[in-house]
Amino acid sequence: MTDLNPLRWTNVIVNDREIHCIPLNDNLRHLCETDKCWCQPREAPDGLMYLHQSADGRELYAQGILKHH
């Protein structure tokens, strides 16, 4: 099982302009250099970053939908 505490993410800068926020040590590898990743990253409201979705569901913990045991 992936270590979900703390919830770890990193920002990757691509082409000196595009920022991708990706989960570290996720269950599946992310294609951080493109918005065509399997997780269907969405563009942040400010238009400055792509937010990747995790395979292990850590967003649900961060949003309080799921609780750590």
URPEWO-V91451 format. One record per backbone hydrogen bond with DSSP energy under -1.0 kcal/mol. CO is the residue of the C=O (numbers start at 1). NH is the residue of the N-H. If there is no record, write none. Layout:
co | nh
CO | NH
CO | NH
This chain:
co | nh
8 | 24
10 | 22
12 | 20
14 | 17
14 | 18
18 | 14
19 | 50
20 | 12
21 | 52
22 | 10
30 | 32
31 | 34
37 | 40
42 | 51
44 | 47
49 | 44
50 | 21
51 | 42
57 | 60
58 | 62
59 | 63
60 | 65
60 | 66
61 | 64
